Amino acid sequence: MHLYLSPHHDDVCFSLGHLARRQGGELINLFTRSDYVAAPLELPNDGRAKIEAVSRIRREEDLRYSLACGLSRHDLGLEEPSLHGIRPFDLRGIEDEVIVLGERLLPFLQERLASAVSEAALYCPIGIGGHRDHVATMMTIRRHFDLIREGCTVFLYEDLPYASHPAVRETGIQRAARIFEGMPLSRLVIRLPRAGIRRKMEDVGFYPSQHDRPPKPSRYTPASEVAPAVHEVVWRVEGA
């Protein structure tokens, strides 16, 4: 069983789309109530109506993606911080979000892991870029790591497109190393063949609301310098 935690509807596709398509599994979207789009769309002026419209658009995009990749999907229905007047990259008071997320996510994961008939792997964002929801997801997995690791292996994936910027990537990895202090992180590089790059960019295109310009492969590969072409990176968490 492969479980992919996606803070928002596009994160697994953008960051781990090649591996997820290749392995299959279950896509778990966390913060699925949103008012954010990058593309210049015509949306309602009323705040509540805008949230409903954007959430519907993003859910429909994700449905098309998951169907194309053969992934089963789940939406946990949590609200993005912007809906509560919190800036997306403001990490102050993030422990409150970690508590709320844990109360919703942990029972769900325990139920899924209990039903696993094969070895399970959980993929969680490593928090590169510092988006509050990404960092909160990683911190939640760290907080409950001892319970989760009883049923699966935990991997942290490099968040894209944030990880395509060298300095941003390095800052994010250093933060993750501090949070998982005492637990070595082992890097695994997934290289994409030419056909895989083409297919991943097609998958990235399933989310037109999140692009303010045509997507390019260079934005969807980490600035890790460990592979000459497009690749994805995950870090296996070794338990203490």
FIKOLZA-1660 file (N, C-alpha, C; in steps of 0.1 Angstrom, whole numbers, plus 5000, padded with zeros to 4 digits):
% residues 240
   i   px   py   pz ch aa at
   1 5008 4988 5000  A  M  N
   1 5000 5000 5000  A  M CA
   1 5009 5012 5000  A  M  C
   2 5006 5022 4991  A  H  N
   2 5013 5034 4990  A  H CA
   2 5003 5046 4993  A  H  C
   3 5006 5054 5003  A  L  N
   3 4997 5065 5007  A  L CA
   3 5005 5078 5005  A  L  C
   4 4999 5087 4998  A  Y  N
   4 5005 5100 4995  A  Y CA
   4 4998 5112 5001  A  Y  C
   5 5004 5119 5010  A  L  N
   5 4998 5130 5017  A  L CA
   5 5000 5143 5008  A  L  C
   6 4990 5149 5004  A  S  N
   6 4990 5161 4996  A  S CA
   6 4984 5173 5003  A  S  C
   7 4991 5182 5008  A  P  N
   7 4985 5193 5016  A  P CA
   7 4974 5200 5008  A  P  C
   8 4976 5202 4995  A  H  N
   8 4966 5208 4986  A  H CA
   8 4964 5198 4974  A  H  C
   9 4955 5201 4966  A  H  N
   9 4951 5192 4955  A  H CA
   9 4962 5189 4945  A  H  C
  10 4972 5197 4944  A  D  N
  10 4982 5196 4933  A  D CA
  10 4995 5191 4938  A  D  C
  11 4998 5190 4951  A  D  N
  11 5011 5189 4956  A  D CA
  11 5018 5175 4952  A  D  C
  12 5010 5164 4953  A  V  N
  12 5016 5151 4950  A  V CA
  12 5019 5151 4935  A  V  C
  13 5010 5155 4926  A  C  N
  13 5013 5156 4912  A  C CA
  13 5025 5163 4909  A  C  C
  14 5026 5176 4914  A  F  N
  14 5038 5184 4911  A  F CA
  14 5051 5178 4916  A  F  C
  15 5051 5173 4928  A  S  N
  15 5063 5169 4935  A  S CA
  15 5067 5154 4933  A  S  C
  16 5057 5146 4932  A  L  N
  16 5059 5131 4932  A  L CA
  16 5051 5124 4921  A  L  C
  17 5047 5131 4911  A  G  N
  17 5038 5126 4901  A  G CA
  17 5043 5114 4894  A  G  C
  18 5055 5113 4890  A  H  N
  18 5061 5102 4883  A  H CA
  18 5060 5089 4892  A  H  C
  19 5065 5091 4904  A  L  N
  19 5065 5079 4913  A  L CA
  19 5051 5074 4916  A  L  C
  20 5042 5084 4919  A  A  N
  20 5029 5080 4922  A  A CA
  20 5022 5073 4911  A  A  C
  21 5024 5078 4899  A  R  N
  21 5018 5071 4887  A  R CA
  21 5023 5057 4885  A  R  C
  22 5036 5056 4888  A  R  N
  22 5043 5043 4886  A  R CA
  22 5039 5033 4896  A  R  C
  23 5037 5037 4909  A  Q  N
  23 5034 5028 4920  A  Q CA
  23 5019 5026 4922  A  Q  C
  24 5011 5036 4919  A  G  N
  24 4997 5036 4923  A  G CA
  24 4996 5038 4938  A  G  C
  25 4983 5037 4942  A  G  N
  25 4981 5039 4956  A  G CA
  25 4969 5049 4959  A  G  C
  26 4970 5055 4971  A  E  N
  26 4959 5063 4976  A  E CA
  26 4964 5078 4978  A  E  C
  27 4957 5087 4972  A  L  N
  27 4960 5101 4973  A  L CA
  27 4952 5107 4984  A  L  C
  28 4958 5113 4994  A  I  N
  28 4951 5119 5006  A  I CA
  28 4953 5134 5006  A  I  C
  29 4943 5141 5002  A  N  N
  29 4943 5156 5001  A  N CA
  29 4938 5161 5015  A  N  C
  30 4946 5171 5020  A  L  N
  30 4943 5175 5034  A  L CA
  30 4936 5188 5035  A  L  C
  31 4942 5199 5030  A  F  N
  31 4935 5212 5031  A  F CA
  31 4928 5215 5017  A  F  C
  32 4916 5211 5017  A  T  N
  32 4908 5211 5004  A  T CA
  32 4898 5222 5003  A  T  C
  33 4897 5230 5013  A  R  N
  33 4888 5242 5012  A  R CA
  33 4897 5254 5009  A  R  C
  34 4896 5260 4998  A  S  N
  34 4906 5270 4993  A  S CA
  34 4899 5282 4986  A  S  C
  35 4906 5293 4985  A  D  N
  35 4902 5304 4977  A  D CA
  35 4913 5309 4968  A  D  C
  36 4924 5300 4966  A  Y  N
  36 4935 5304 4959  A  Y CA
  36 4936 5298 4945  A  Y  C
  37 4938 5306 4935  A  V  N
  37 4942 5302 4922  A  V CA
  37 4953 5311 4917  A  V  C
  38 4961 5306 4908  A  A  N
  38 4972 5314 4902  A  A CA
  38 4968 5319 4889  A  A  C
  39 4959 5312 4881  A  A  N
  39 4955 5316 4868  A  A CA
  39 4945 5328 4869  A  A  C
  40 4944 5336 4859  A  P  N
  40 4934 5347 4859  A  P CA
  40 4920 5342 4856  A  P  C
  41 4913 5336 4865  A  L  N
  41 4900 5331 4863  A  L CA
  41 4889 5341 4868  A  L  C
  42 4878 5340 4862  A  E  N
  42 4866 5348 4866  A  E CA
  42 4860 5341 4878  A  E  C
  43 4860 5347 4889  A  L  N
  43 4854 5341 4901  A  L CA
  43 4844 5350 4908  A  L  C
  44 4835 5345 4916  A  P  N
  44 4826 5353 4924  A  P CA
  44 4833 5363 4933  A  P  C
  45 4827 5375 4934  A  N  N
  45 4833 5385 4943  A  N CA
  45 4829 5382 4958  A  N  C
  46 4818 5376 4960  A  D  N
  46 4814 5372 4974  A  D CA
  46 4824 5362 4979  A  D  C
  47 4829 5364 4991  A  G  N
  47 4839 5355 4997  A  G CA
  47 4835 5341 4998  A  G  C
  48 4823 5338 5004  A  R  N
  48 4819 5324 5005  A  R CA
  48 4817 5318 4992  A  R  C
  49 4811 5325 4982  A  A  N
  49 4809 5319 4969  A  A CA
  49 4822 5316 4962  A  A  C
  50 4832 5325 4964  A  K  N
  50 4845 5323 4958  A  K CA
  50 4851 5310 4964  A  K  C
  51 4850 5308 4977  A  I  N
  51 4856 5296 4983  A  I CA
  51 4849 5283 4977  A  I  C
  52 4836 5284 4975  A  E  N
  52 4829 5272 4970  A  E CA
  52 4834 5270 4955  A  E  C
  53 4835 5281 4948  A  A  N
  53 4839 5279 4934  A  A CA
  53 4853 5274 4932  A  A  C
  54 4862 5280 4940  A  V  N
  54 4876 5275 4939  A  V CA
  54 4878 5261 4944  A  V  C
  55 4871 5258 4955  A  S  N
  55 4872 5244 4960  A  S CA
  55 4867 5234 4950  A  S  C
  56 4856 5238 4943  A  R  N
  56 4851 5229 4933  A  R CA
  56 4860 5227 4921  A  R  C
  57 4866 5238 4916  A  I  N
  57 4875 5238 4905  A  I CA
  57 4887 5229 4908  A  I  C
  58 4892 5231 4920  A  R  N
  58 4904 5223 4924  A  R CA
  58 4901 5208 4926  A  R  C
  59 4890 5206 4931  A  R  N
  59 4886 5191 4933  A  R CA
  59 4884 5185 4919  A  R  C
  60 4878 5192 4910  A  E  N
  60 4875 5186 4897  A  E CA
  60 4889 5184 4889  A  E  C
  61 4898 5193 4891  A  E  N
  61 4911 5191 4885  A  E CA
  61 4918 5178 4891  A  E  C
  62 4917 5177 4904  A  D  N
  62 4923 5165 4910  A  D CA
  62 4916 5152 4907  A  D  C
  63 4903 5153 4904  A  L  N
  63 4896 5141 4900  A  L CA
  63 4901 5136 4886  A  L  C
  64 4903 5146 4877  A  R  N
  64 4908 5142 4864  A  R CA
  64 4922 5136 4865  A  R  C
  65 4931 5142 4874  A  Y  N
  65 4944 5137 4875  A  Y CA
  65 4944 5123 4881  A  Y  C
  66 4937 5121 4892  A  S  N
  66 4937 5108 4899  A  S CA
  66 4931 5097 4890  A  S  C
  67 4921 5100 4882  A  L  N
  67 4916 5090 4872  A  L CA
  67 4926 5087 4862  A  L  C
  68 4933 5097 4857  A  A  N
  68 4943 5094 4846  A  A CA
  68 4955 5085 4852  A  A  C
  69 4958 5087 4865  A  C  N
  69 4969 5079 4870  A  C CA
  69 4965 5067 4878  A  C  C
  70 4952 5064 4879  A  G  N
  70 4947 5052 4885  A  G CA
  70 4949 5053 4901  A  G  C
  71 4948 5065 4906  A  L  N
  71 4949 5066 4921  A  L CA
  71 4936 5067 4927  A  L  C
  72 4933 5061 4938  A  S  N
  72 4921 5063 4946  A  S CA
  72 4924 5076 4954  A  S  C
  73 4914 5083 4957  A  R  N
  73 4916 5096 4964  A  R CA
  73 4907 5099 4975  A  R  C
  74 4911 5107 4985  A  H  N
  74 4904 5111 4996  A  H CA
  74 4906 5126 4999  A  H  C
  75 4895 5133 5003  A  D  N
  75 4896 5147 5007  A  D CA
  75 4892 5148 5022  A  D  C
  76 4902 5153 5030  A  L  N
  76 4899 5154 5044  A  L CA
  76 4891 5167 5047  A  L  C
  77 4890 5177 5038  A  G  N
  77 4881 5188 5040  A  G CA
  77 4886 5199 5049  A  G  C
  78 4899 5199 5053  A  L  N
  78 4904 5210 5061  A  L CA
  78 4905 5223 5053  A  L  C
  79 4905 5234 5060  A  E  N
  79 4905 5247 5054  A  E CA
  79 4920 5253 5054  A  E  C
  80 4923 5259 5042  A  E  N
  80 4936 5266 5041  A  E CA
  80 4937 5278 5051  A  E  C
  81 4949 5281 5056  A  P  N
  81 4950 5292 5066  A  P CA
  81 4945 5305 5061  A  P  C
  82 4945 5308 5048  A  S  N
  82 4941 5321 5043  A  S CA
  82 4926 5323 5046  A  S  C
  83 4918 5313 5047  A  L  N
  83 4904 5314 5050  A  L CA
  83 4902 5319 5064  A  L  C
  84 4912 5318 5072  A  H  N
  84 4911 5323 5086  A  H CA
  84 4920 5335 5088  A  H  C
  85 4924 5342 5078  A  G  N
  85 4932 5354 5079  A  G CA
  85 4947 5352 5082  A  G  C
  86 4952 5340 5079  A  I  N
  86 4966 5337 5082  A  I CA
  86 4973 5336 5069  A  I  C
  87 4984 5343 5067  A  R  N
  87 4992 5343 5055  A  R CA
  87 4998 5329 5053  A  R  C
  88 4998 5324 5040  A  P  N
  88 5002 5310 5038  A  P CA
  88 5016 5307 5043  A  P  C
  89 5025 5316 5043  A  F  N
  89 5039 5313 5047  A  F CA
  89 5043 5319 5061  A  F  C
  90 5032 5322 5069  A  D  N
  90 5034 5326 5083  A  D CA
  90 5034 5314 5092  A  D  C
  91 5045 5311 5098  A  L  N
  91 5045 5298 5106  A  L CA
  91 5043 5301 5121  A  L  C
  92 5039 5313 5124  A  R  N
  92 5036 5316 5138  A  R CA
  92 5024 5308 5143  A  R  C
  93 5024 5302 5155  A  G  N
  93 5013 5295 5160  A  G CA
  93 5010 5282 5152  A  G  C
  94 5020 5277 5145  A  I  N
  94 5017 5265 5136  A  I CA
  94 5014 5253 5145  A  I  C
  95 5018 5253 5157  A  E  N
  95 5014 5241 5166  A  E CA
  95 4999 5239 5167  A  E  C
  96 4992 5250 5166  A  D  N
  96 4977 5249 5167  A  D CA
  96 4972 5241 5155  A  D  C
  97 4978 5244 5143  A  E  N
  97 4974 5237 5131  A  E CA
  97 4978 5222 5131  A  E  C
  98 4990 5220 5137  A  V  N
  98 4995 5206 5138  A  V CA
  98 4985 5198 5147  A  V  C
  99 4980 5204 5158  A  I  N
  99 4971 5197 5166  A  I CA
  99 4958 5193 5159  A  I  C
 100 4952 5203 5152  A  V  N
 100 4940 5201 5144  A  V CA
 100 4942 5191 5133  A  V  C
 101 4953 5192 5126  A  L  N
 101 4956 5182 5115  A  L CA
 101 4957 5168 5121  A  L  C
 102 4964 5167 5132  A  G  N
 102 4967 5154 5138  A  G CA
 102 4954 5147 5142  A  G  C
 103 4945 5155 5148  A  E  N
 103 4932 5150 5152  A  E CA
 103 4924 5144 5140  A  E  C
 104 4925 5150 5129  A  R  N
 104 4918 5145 5117  A  R CA
 104 4926 5135 5109  A  R  C
 105 4939 5136 5108  A  L  N
 105 4947 5127 5100  A  L CA
 105 4950 5114 5106  A  L  C
 106 4954 5114 5119  A  L  N
 106 4959 5102 5125  A  L CA
 106 4949 5091 5125  A  L  C
 107 4937 5093 5129  A  P  N
 107 4927 5082 5129  A  P CA
 107 4925 5077 5115  A  P  C
 108 4925 5086 5105  A  F  N
 108 4924 5082 5091  A  F CA
 108 4935 5073 5087  A  F  C
 109 4947 5077 5090  A  L  N
 109 4959 5068 5086  A  L CA
 109 4959 5055 5093  A  L  C
 110 4955 5055 5106  A  Q  N
 110 4955 5043 5114  A  Q CA
 110 4945 5033 5108  A  Q  C
 111 4934 5038 5103  A  E  N
 111 4924 5030 5097  A  E CA
 111 4929 5024 5084  A  E  C
 112 4935 5033 5075  A  R  N
 112 4940 5028 5063  A  R CA
 112 4952 5017 5065  A  R  C
 113 4960 5020 5074  A  L  N
 113 4972 5011 5077  A  L CA
 113 4967 4998 5082  A  L  C
 114 4956 4998 5090  A  A  N
 114 4951 4986 5096  A  A CA
 114 4945 4977 5085  A  A  C
 115 4941 4982 5074  A  S  N
 115 4935 4975 5063  A  S CA
 115 4945 4970 5053  A  S  C
 116 4958 4974 5055  A  A  N
 116 4968 4971 5045  A  A CA
 116 4971 4956 5045  A  A  C
 117 4972 4950 5033  A  V  N
 117 4975 4936 5031  A  V CA
 117 4989 4934 5027  A  V  C
 118 4996 4945 5025  A  S  N
 118 5010 4944 5021  A  S CA
 118 5018 4955 5028  A  S  C
 119 5031 4955 5027  A  E  N
 119 5039 4965 5033  A  E CA
 119 5035 4979 5029  A  E  C
 120 5033 4988 5038  A  A  N
 120 5028 5002 5035  A  A CA
 120 5040 5012 5034  A  A  C
 121 5038 5022 5026  A  A  N
 121 5048 5033 5025  A  A CA
 121 5039 5046 5025  A  A  C
 122 5043 5055 5034  A  L  N
 122 5037 5068 5035  A  L CA
 122 5046 5079 5030  A  L  C
 123 5041 5087 5021  A  Y  N
 123 5049 5098 5015  A  Y CA
 123 5043 5112 5020  A  Y  C
 124 5052 5120 5026  A  C  N
 124 5048 5132 5033  A  C CA
 124 5057 5143 5027  A  C  C
 125 5051 5155 5025  A  P  N
 125 5060 5166 5021  A  P CA
 125 5071 5169 5031  A  P  C
 126 5082 5174 5027  A  I  N
 126 5093 5177 5036  A  I CA
 126 5093 5192 5040  A  I  C
 127 5084 5199 5033  A  G  N
 127 5082 5213 5038  A  G CA
 127 5090 5224 5031  A  G  C
 128 5097 5220 5020  A  I  N
 128 5105 5230 5013  A  I CA
 128 5096 5241 5008  A  I  C
 129 5100 5253 5010  A  G  N
 129 5092 5265 5006  A  G CA
 129 5086 5272 5018  A  G  C
 130 5084 5264 5029  A  G  N
 130 5079 5270 5041  A  G CA
 130 5064 5273 5041  A  G  C
 131 5056 5267 5031  A  H  N
 131 5042 5269 5032  A  H CA
 131 5037 5263 5045  A  H  C
 132 5028 5270 5052  A  R  N
 132 5023 5266 5065  A  R CA
 132 5017 5252 5064  A  R  C
 133 5009 5249 5054  A  D  N
 133 5002 5236 5054  A  D CA
 133 5012 5225 5051  A  D  C
 134 5023 5227 5043  A  H  N
 134 5033 5217 5041  A  H CA
 134 5041 5214 5053  A  H  C
 135 5045 5225 5060  A  V  N
 135 5053 5223 5072  A  V CA
 135 5045 5216 5083  A  V  C
 136 5032 5220 5084  A  A  N
 136 5023 5214 5094  A  A CA
 136 5021 5200 5092  A  A  C
 137 5020 5196 5079  A  T  N
 137 5019 5182 5076  A  T CA
 137 5031 5174 5080  A  T  C
 138 5043 5179 5077  A  M  N
 138 5055 5172 5081  A  M CA
 138 5056 5171 5097  A  M  C
 139 5053 5182 5104  A  M  N
 139 5054 5182 5118  A  M CA
 139 5044 5173 5124  A  M  C
 140 5032 5171 5118  A  T  N
 140 5022 5162 5123  A  T CA
 140 5027 5147 5122  A  T  C
 141 5034 5144 5111  A  I  N
 141 5039 5131 5109  A  I CA
 141 5050 5128 5119  A  I  C
 142 5059 5139 5122  A  R  N
 142 5069 5137 5132  A  R CA
 142 5063 5135 5146  A  R  C
 143 5053 5143 5149  A  R  N
 143 5047 5141 5162  A  R CA
 143 5042 5128 5165  A  R  C
 144 5036 5121 5155  A  H  N
 144 5030 5108 5156  A  H CA
 144 5038 5097 5150  A  H  C
 145 5051 5100 5148  A  F  N
 145 5059 5090 5141  A  F CA
 145 5060 5077 5147  A  F  C
 146 5061 5076 5160  A  D  N
 146 5062 5063 5167  A  D CA
 146 5050 5054 5164  A  D  C
 147 5038 5060 5163  A  L  N
 147 5026 5053 5160  A  L CA
 147 5026 5049 5146  A  L  C
 148 5029 5058 5137  A  I  N
 148 5028 5056 5123  A  I CA
 148 5038 5045 5118  A  I  C
 149 5050 5046 5123  A  R  N
 149 5060 5037 5118  A  R CA
 149 5058 5022 5121  A  R  C
 150 5049 5020 5130  A  E  N
 150 5046 5006 5134  A  E CA
 150 5039 4999 5122  A  E  C
 151 5033 5007 5113  A  G  N
 151 5026 5001 5102  A  G CA
 151 5031 5004 5088  A  G  C
 152 5042 5012 5087  A  C  N
 152 5047 5016 5074  A  C CA
 152 5061 5023 5075  A  C  C
 153 5066 5024 5063  A  T  N
 153 5079 5032 5061  A  T CA
 153 5075 5046 5057  A  T  C
 154 5081 5056 5063  A  V  N
 154 5078 5070 5061  A  V CA
 154 5089 5076 5052  A  V  C
 155 5084 5083 5041  A  F  N
 155 5093 5090 5032  A  F CA
 155 5089 5104 5032  A  F  C
 156 5098 5114 5031  A  L  N
 156 5095 5128 5029  A  L CA
 156 5099 5132 5015  A  L  C
 157 5090 5138 5008  A  Y  N
 157 5092 5141 4994  A  Y CA
 157 5095 5156 4992  A  Y  C
 158 5104 5160 4983  A  E  N
 158 5108 5173 4981  A  E CA
 158 5097 5181 4973  A  E  C
 159 5092 5192 4979  A  D  N
 159 5080 5199 4974  A  D CA
 159 5084 5207 4962  A  D  C
 160 5077 5205 4951  A  L  N
 160 5079 5213 4939  A  L CA
 160 5066 5221 4936  A  L  C
 161 5068 5233 4930  A  P  N
 161 5081 5238 4924  A  P CA
 161 5091 5245 4934  A  P  C
 162 5087 5245 4947  A  Y  N
 162 5096 5252 4956  A  Y CA
 162 5111 5247 4956  A  Y  C
 163 5112 5234 4955  A  A  N
 163 5126 5228 4956  A  A CA
 163 5134 5230 4943  A  A  C
 164 5128 5236 4933  A  S  N
 164 5136 5240 4921  A  S CA
 164 5145 5252 4923  A  S  C
 165 5143 5259 4935  A  H  N
 165 5152 5270 4938  A  H CA
 165 5162 5265 4948  A  H  C
 166 5175 5266 4945  A  P  N
 166 5186 5260 4953  A  P CA
 166 5185 5265 4968  A  P  C
 167 5185 5278 4970  A  A  N
 167 5185 5283 4984  A  A CA
 167 5173 5279 4992  A  A  C
 168 5161 5280 4985  A  V  N
 168 5149 5276 4992  A  V CA
 168 5149 5261 4996  A  V  C
 169 5155 5253 4986  A  R  N
 169 5156 5239 4989  A  R CA
 169 5165 5236 5001  A  R  C
 170 5176 5242 5001  A  E  N
 170 5186 5240 5012  A  E CA
 170 5180 5244 5026  A  E  C
 171 5173 5255 5026  A  T  N
 171 5167 5259 5039  A  T CA
 171 5156 5249 5043  A  T  C
 172 5148 5244 5034  A  G  N
 172 5138 5234 5038  A  G CA
 172 5144 5221 5043  A  G  C
 173 5154 5217 5036  A  I  N
 173 5160 5204 5041  A  I CA
 173 5166 5205 5054  A  I  C
 174 5173 5217 5057  A  Q  N
 174 5178 5219 5070  A  Q CA
 174 5168 5220 5081  A  Q  C
 175 5156 5226 5078  A  R  N
 175 5145 5226 5088  A  R CA
 175 5140 5212 5090  A  R  C
 176 5139 5204 5080  A  A  N
 176 5134 5190 5082  A  A CA
 176 5144 5182 5090  A  A  C
 177 5157 5184 5088  A  A  N
 177 5167 5177 5096  A  A CA
 177 5166 5180 5110  A  A  C
 178 5163 5193 5113  A  R  N
 178 5161 5197 5128  A  R CA
 178 5149 5190 5134  A  R  C
 179 5138 5190 5126  A  I  N
 179 5126 5185 5131  A  I CA
 179 5127 5170 5134  A  I  C
 180 5134 5163 5125  A  F  N
 180 5137 5148 5126  A  F CA
 180 5150 5145 5132  A  F  C
 181 5155 5154 5141  A  E  N
 181 5168 5152 5147  A  E CA
 181 5169 5138 5154  A  E  C
 182 5180 5132 5151  A  G  N
 182 5182 5118 5157  A  G CA
 182 5176 5107 5148  A  G  C
 183 5170 5111 5137  A  M  N
 183 5165 5101 5127  A  M CA
 183 5171 5104 5114  A  M  C
 184 5181 5096 5110  A  P  N
 184 5188 5099 5097  A  P CA
 184 5178 5099 5085  A  P  C
 185 5180 5108 5076  A  L  N
 185 5172 5109 5064  A  L CA
 185 5181 5104 5052  A  L  C
 186 5176 5093 5045  A  S  N
 186 5184 5087 5034  A  S CA
 186 5178 5091 5021  A  S  C
 187 5185 5098 5012  A  R  N
 187 5180 5103 5000  A  R CA
 187 5179 5092 4989  A  R  C
 188 5167 5093 4982  A  L  N
 188 5165 5084 4971  A  L CA
 188 5161 5093 4959  A  L  C
 189 5168 5091 4948  A  V  N
 189 5165 5099 4936  A  V CA
 189 5158 5091 4926  A  V  C
 190 5147 5096 4921  A  I  N
 190 5139 5089 4910  A  I CA
 190 5141 5097 4897  A  I  C
 191 5148 5091 4888  A  R  N
 191 5151 5098 4875  A  R CA
 191 5140 5095 4865  A  R  C
 192 5136 5105 4858  A  L  N
 192 5125 5103 4849  A  L CA
 192 5131 5101 4835  A  L  C
 193 5126 5091 4828  A  P  N
 193 5130 5089 4814  A  P CA
 193 5123 5100 4805  A  P  C
 194 5127 5101 4793  A  R  N
 194 5121 5111 4784  A  R CA
 194 5106 5110 4784  A  R  C
 195 5101 5098 4782  A  A  N
 195 5086 5096 4781  A  A CA
 195 5080 5099 4795  A  A  C
 196 5087 5097 4806  A  G  N
 196 5082 5100 4819  A  G CA
 196 5081 5115 4821  A  G  C
 197 5091 5123 4816  A  I  N
 197 5090 5137 4817  A  I CA
 197 5078 5143 4809  A  I  C
 198 5076 5138 4797  A  R  N
 198 5065 5142 4789  A  R CA
 198 5051 5139 4796  A  R  C
 199 5051 5127 4802  A  R  N
 199 5038 5123 4809  A  R CA
 199 5036 5131 4821  A  R  C
 200 5047 5134 4829  A  K  N
 200 5045 5142 4841  A  K CA
 200 5040 5156 4838  A  K  C
 201 5046 5162 4827  A  M  N
 201 5041 5175 4824  A  M CA
 201 5027 5175 4819  A  M  C
 202 5023 5164 4813  A  E  N
 202 5008 5163 4809  A  E CA
 202 5000 5162 4822  A  E  C
 203 5005 5155 4832  A  D  N
 203 4998 5154 4845  A  D CA
 203 4997 5168 4852  A  D  C
 204 5009 5175 4852  A  V  N
 204 5009 5189 4858  A  V CA
 204 4998 5197 4851  A  V  C
 205 4996 5195 4838  A  G  N
 205 4986 5203 4831  A  G CA
 205 4972 5200 4835  A  G  C
 206 4969 5190 4843  A  F  N
 206 4956 5187 4848  A  F CA
 206 4951 5198 4858  A  F  C
 207 4960 5207 4862  A  Y  N
 207 4957 5217 4872  A  Y CA
 207 4959 5231 4867  A  Y  C
 208 4951 5235 4856  A  P  N
 208 4953 5248 4850  A  P CA
 208 4951 5260 4859  A  P  C
 209 4943 5258 4869  A  S  N
 209 4940 5269 4878  A  S CA
 209 4952 5273 4886  A  S  C
 210 4962 5265 4887  A  Q  N
 210 4974 5268 4895  A  Q CA
 210 4986 5272 4887  A  Q  C
 211 4984 5276 4875  A  H  N
 211 4995 5280 4866  A  H CA
 211 4993 5295 4861  A  H  C
 212 5002 5304 4865  A  D  N
 212 5001 5317 4860  A  D CA
 212 5009 5319 4847  A  D  C
 213 5016 5308 4843  A  R  N
 213 5023 5308 4830  A  R CA
 213 5024 5293 4826  A  R  C
 214 5027 5290 4813  A  P  N
 214 5029 5276 4809  A  P CA
 214 5039 5269 4817  A  P  C
 215 5036 5257 4823  A  P  N
 215 5046 5250 4831  A  P CA
 215 5057 5245 4823  A  P  C
 216 5069 5245 4829  A  K  N
 216 5081 5240 4822  A  K CA
 216 5087 5229 4831  A  K  C
 217 5094 5219 4825  A  P  N
 217 5100 5209 4834  A  P CA
 217 5110 5214 4844  A  P  C
 218 5117 5225 4841  A  S  N
 218 5127 5230 4851  A  S CA
 218 5121 5234 4864  A  S  C
 219 5108 5237 4864  A  R  N
 219 5101 5241 4877  A  R CA
 219 5097 5228 4885  A  R  C
 220 5098 5217 4878  A  Y  N
 220 5092 5205 4885  A  Y CA
 220 5103 5194 4886  A  Y  C
 221 5115 5199 4889  A  T  N
 221 5126 5190 4893  A  T CA
 221 5135 5197 4904  A  T  C
 222 5139 5190 4914  A  P  N
 222 5147 5197 4925  A  P CA
 222 5160 5202 4920  A  P  C
 223 5165 5213 4926  A  A  N
 223 5178 5218 4923  A  A CA
 223 5188 5211 4932  A  A  C
 224 5189 5197 4930  A  S  N
 224 5197 5189 4938  A  S CA
 224 5211 5186 4932  A  S  C
 225 5212 5188 4919  A  E  N
 225 5225 5185 4912  A  E CA
 225 5229 5170 4913  A  E  C
 226 5220 5161 4916  A  V  N
 226 5223 5147 4917  A  V CA
 226 5219 5140 4904  A  V  C
 227 5212 5147 4895  A  A  N
 227 5208 5141 4883  A  A CA
 227 5208 5151 4872  A  A  C
 228 5212 5148 4860  A  P  N
 228 5214 5158 4850  A  P CA
 228 5200 5163 4844  A  P  C
 229 5190 5155 4846  A  A  N
 229 5177 5159 4839  A  A CA
 229 5166 5159 4850  A  A  C
 230 5154 5159 4846  A  V  N
 230 5142 5160 4855  A  V CA
 230 5142 5147 4864  A  V  C
 231 5140 5150 4877  A  H  N
 231 5140 5139 4887  A  H CA
 231 5131 5143 4898  A  H  C
 232 5128 5133 4907  A  E  N
 232 5121 5136 4919  A  E CA
 232 5129 5130 4931  A  E  C
 233 5128 5136 4943  A  V  N
 233 5136 5131 4954  A  V CA
 233 5127 5129 4966  A  V  C
 234 5130 5117 4972  A  V  N
 234 5123 5114 4985  A  V CA
 234 5134 5111 4995  A  V  C
 235 5131 5113 5008  A  W  N
 235 5140 5110 5019  A  W CA
 235 5134 5100 5028  A  W  C
 236 5140 5088 5029  A  R  N
 236 5135 5078 5038  A  R CA
 236 5139 5082 5053  A  R  C
 237 5129 5081 5062  A  V  N
 237 5131 5084 5076  A  V CA
 237 5135 5071 5083  A  V  C
 238 5147 5071 5088  A  E  N
 238 5152 5059 5096  A  E CA
 238 5148 5062 5110  A  E  C
 239 5140 5053 5116  A  G  N
 239 5136 5054 5130  A  G CA
 239 5148 5054 5140  A  G  C
 240 5146 5061 5151  A  A  N
 240 5157 5062 5161  A  A CA
 240 5158 5048 5168  A  A  C
% end
